Amino acid sequence: MKKPSSHPAKLCESPSMAFTPLPELKFTPDFPPMMRKFLSGAQMEAISYAFQKHQELLPNGHRAGFFIGE
């Protein structure tokens, strides 16, 4: 897979988010070349976590969600 582009802006995160461990990323994305060209690695990582979480079914049968707050 082609290396994703760097993010065009400076990225930062709050201290509380920095100390919150991320779950293991088990979802293997198959991004089309167009996405790899125009999305940064940080953006593709967020999308991968969202896809992974959406595959989870909740006890009521609904799919789990993922909130990206930018």
N, C-alpha and C positions, 0 to 999 in steps of 0.2 A: 504494500500500500504506500502511496506517495505521502511524504511527510506533510502535515497540515501547515498552513501559513501561520506566521506569528500574529498575535492579536494587535490591531492597529492602535489601541489605547492602552494606557497604563492600567493594570489590574490591581485591585486591593481587596482585602476582606477584613471583616471585623475580627477583633481578638476572640470573641466567643465562637465564631465560625471557624477560625483557624485551629481552635482546640477541639473541635467536634470531628471525630474520625468519620471518614466517608465509608459507606459499605463497600465490600469488595465488588468491583465492576466485573460481572460475569457475562454481560451482554456483549456479543461480538458484532459491532456495526459493519455494515457493508455499504459505506457511503459511496455514491456515484462520484466519478472524477470531478464533476462540476462543484459538488459540495466541498470536496477536499481543496479545491482551488480558492473558493470564496469564504470559507469558514475557518476560523482560527482553531488551534488545538483545544483551547479553553471552551470554545463554543461547541465543538464536536463532543467534548467530554460531557458537557451539560446535557446535550441531546441524548447521548448514550445512557446516562443515568435516568433520564425521563423515559426512554424506551424500556429500559430494564424494569423500572417501577410500574409502568403501565401493563407489563405482562403479568403482574401479581394480581390474583383475584382475592377480593375481600370476602369475609364470611357471608355477606349478604348477596354475593354473586357479582357485584360491581367491580370494575377495575380500579386499582389504586391510582392516585394522581401524583403529580410531581410539580412543585411550585418553583419557578425560577424567578427570583426577585432581583431585578436589575435596576 
